[in-house]
Amino acid sequence: MLTIKKTDELSSSELIEIMKQRVAVFVVEQNCPYQEVDDADFNDWHVILHEQEKIQAYARVIDKGDYVTFGRVLVAEPFRGQGLGRQIVSATLEMIANNFTGCPIKIQAQAYLQKFYESFGFQATSAVYLEDDIPHLDMQKIN
């Protein structure tokens, strides 16, 4: 099932489940200590694929004013290998198209996912750089 909510629409249990999954993937699994929960979490959108209470895949969308960005894209470990990465990015792009018509979409992608994001129409706009010791690159898509 797909759910899209702003932070202030989430129940406390939904918010905690999101944060648990994000920390599990981006801090613990990737062995990357950084401030995973940040100020953008106060006023962003959450795109969630879930099976009852279990998050299968997730992405966070942030309105930056002159562009929209999304990140924290994850597929929970038990659900990997089922094409849910493509599903969550497709759902995220559809949500952006419906709510931010004509607004450019800029992302910071992990470098190994460049071809994955290119398959959705993104183009690299930077060279590869390190973000929290993980190779990233900037990418953009015109909505």
N, C-alpha and C positions, 0 to 999 in steps of 0.2 A: 504494500500500500504506500502511496505517496502522500506526504504531508508537507505543506509549506506554511511557515509561520514566522512572524517577527518575534524578537526576543520577548517582548512584553505580552505576547499571546501564549507563550509556552507555560505549561504547568511546571512546578518546581521539580517533579520527578522527570519530566521530559528534558528539562535543562540539565539536570544532573547526569542523565544518561548520555546526553550529547557530550558533556565535558569529560565524562569517563572514557568514552570512545576516542575522543580527540587526544587526550593525554596518553591513553594506551598505545595509540598508533604513533603520534608525532613526538612524544617525549620518551616513553618506555621502549617501544619497539625500535624506533630509529636512534635510540640512545643519544638524544639531543636535548640537553637541559636548556630550556628557554621559557620565556613568559608566554605560555600557550593561550591562556585566557587573557584578553586585553580589552582596552576601552572600546574597540569596535563592537564587542559583544553586547554592549548596551543597546545598540540600535541597528542591528543587522537582521537579515532574513536567514532562515534555516530551511534547507531542502533536505528532506529525510525520506529514505526508503526504509520501511520497517515491516516486520512480521510481528504482529501484536505489539508487545513492549520492546522487542529486540531491534536495535538499529542494525540494518544491513549495510547501508551506504548513506553518506552524508556530504553536504557542501554548505559553505557559508557564503552569503552574498552581501556585499557592502556597497552602498550608494556613496560615491565619492564626489557627487555634484556634477562635474563635467565628464565623468566616466563611471562605469560600474566595474567592480572587481569581484571575483569569487576565489575561494581557496579552502583550505582545510578539507580538501576532497579526500574521502577515505572510503574504503570498503572494509568492514569488520572482518577479522581473520576467518571466522567460520564460514563466511559467505563469498570468499574469493574464488576466482576461476569460473564464475557464473555469468560474466558479462555485466555485472552491476556497476562497474566503473563507467562504462558507456551509458548505461541507463541514468545514472545520477548526473552526469555531465549533460546529457540530452535534456533531462528535466530541468536542470539549472538554466540552461540556455533558453529553453522555452519560457520559464518563469521571467527571465530578464527581458526577453522579447515582448512579453505581455505587459510588463510593468515599467520598462525603460526604453520605449520605442526610439530608435535612432541613436541611442547612446552608445559610444564605443565601449568595448569590453576589454579591459587590460588585466592580465594575470601575471603572477610570478610562478612559473612552473619549474618543478624539478627537472633538470636537464634530461634525464633518461626518459621523460614523458613527452619530449618535444614532438615526435611523430604522432603520438596519440592525440595531442591537442591540434596538430596540423590537420588531422583527419576531420576535425570539427570546423576548419576554416581559419584557425589562428595562424599568425605569422610571427616569427621571432623578430624582436625589435632591439635586442641587445646581444652582446657576446655572453658566454657563460661566465658566471661569477659565483662566489661562495656566499651563501646566506646560512648562518649558523653551521658552518663547515659542511654544508650540503650544496653541490653544484645546482644552480638555478639559472634561468634566463627569463627575460621579460618577453611577453607575447601579447598580441592584440588582434581583435576581431572587430570588424565594423558590424554593428547590430542592424 
